[in-house]
């Protein structure tokens, strides 16, 4: 899943979104939420191995009061997050499956210029 993490990071970086991943081989969801909260990271991009292999989609979860959670194709995740960060509420039609299984990674969802 490290290669998948790098693909997702590259998409986010190409859209000007500061992003990072935990330096743990298979972090659990609780650890990822804690990591994000400690660093004031507003969004998680969650990779589910089975969903990724089936249709290359990720789940984007807003950790703020919005409570937004949507499945997004990896090719659209940068645009979706750019819209969400700028206040446009994200974009794309979502779709696809999800699940709370291993293979999730956290990403920083903030534009580089905001840092």
N, C-alpha and C positions, 0 to 999 in steps of 0.2 A: 504493500500500500504506500510505501515511500514514494514510488514513482507517480502514483496518483496524486499524492499531496503536492508534489512538484508541479504537476500539470495545473492543478487548481491555483496554486500560488502564482504561477506564471500568468494565468488568465487575470487574476486580481491585480497583479502588479502592472500588467499591460493597460489596465483601466485606471491607473493612478491610485489604487487602493493599497494602503500599507497593510501587509498581511504577514502573519507568522504562524508557525506550527509548533506544537509542543515537541520537545526533544525526547520523546518516549516512544518506544516501538509500537505499543498498542494501548494508548491511554483510554481510561474508562470515561464515560460521560460525566460522572460526578467531578472527576479531576479537571476535566475540560471546563466545566461551568465555574469551578472555583478559580482556575487559572484566569479565565476571562474576567470574572468579577474583581479579582485582586488588581487587575491591570486596567479596569474600566473599559474593557473591550465590549462594544455594543452589539456585535453580531458574531454568531458562530456559523461556520459552514461545516456541516456534518456529512461525512462520507460513509455510506453504508456499502459494504463490499458487494453484496448481492444486487443492490439497486444500481451501483456503478457498473457492474459487469453486464447487467441487462440493458441499460439505456443511458449510461453516462450522465446521471443526474445526481445532484447533491441537495441536501436540505439546508435552507438558510433560516436561522432562528434569531429573532431580535430578542435581546436580553433585557430591554427596557420595558417601559410600561405599555408599549404598543402590543406586545405579545404576538407579533407576526411570525408565522412559521410557514414556509412554502418550499415545495420541491421545484428545483430549477435546473434546466440543462446546463452543463458545465460551460458550454459556449456562450450562454446568456448570463451567467452568474455575475460577471463584472458589470454589465449594464444594469442588471437588477439591483445590485448593491449600490451602484452609483446613484441610481434613482432614489433608493431608500435613504441613503446618507444625506442627499441634498434635500430631502423632505418630500420627494415625489412619491414615496410609498412603495418603491420597488417597481418591478415590471415583469413582463412575461406572463404566461398563462399557467405556469406550474405544471401540475400533472405528475404522473409517475408514482411509484411506490415509495415506501420509507421503511421505518422500523428502527428499533432501538437495539441494534446488534453491534458487534465489534467492527472496527475499521473507521471510526469517526475521528476527525481532526478539527482542532479549533483554528480559527484564522482571525486576525485583527481586521475589523471592518471600519476603518477610518481612512479618509483620504490623506495622502502624504502631506499635502499642503496645510492640513489642520494641525500637524504635529509641531 
